[in-house]
Amino acid sequence: MTERFTPWDSVDYLQSDEDIRFYLEACIAEDRGDGELIRAALFDIARIRNANVAAAFFDAYNCSHQRVE
């Protein structure tokens, strides 16, 4: 039997600022440390709003999570 999948896009379910905040917080918490999940979430947020809002989230995240080497 062939499996069938339905396209799913998280953007379809992010309807309020609170939804977006919870989504971004969850992606930050679940990211493996390489930033891939956070970048994907920011891309989704940019699709919902505009690139400036996503850039603001990204800048805020970078400012508070600078790595010390």
Rosetta blueprint (number, residue, H / E / L):
1 M L
2 T L
3 E L
4 R L
5 F L
6 T L
7 P L
8 W L
9 D L
10 S H
11 V H
12 D H
13 Y H
14 L L
15 Q L
16 S L
17 D H
18 E H
19 D H
20 I H
21 R H
22 F H
23 Y H
24 L H
25 E H
26 A H
27 C H
28 I H
29 A H
30 E H
31 D L
32 R L
33 G L
34 D L
35 G L
36 E H
37 L H
38 I H
39 R H
40 A H
41 A H
42 L H
43 F H
44 D H
45 I H
46 A H
47 R H
48 I H
49 R L
50 N L
51 A H
52 N H
53 V H
54 A H
55 A H
56 A H
57 F H
58 F H
59 D H
60 A H
61 Y H
62 N H
63 C H
64 S H
65 H L
66 Q L
67 R L
68 V L
69 E L
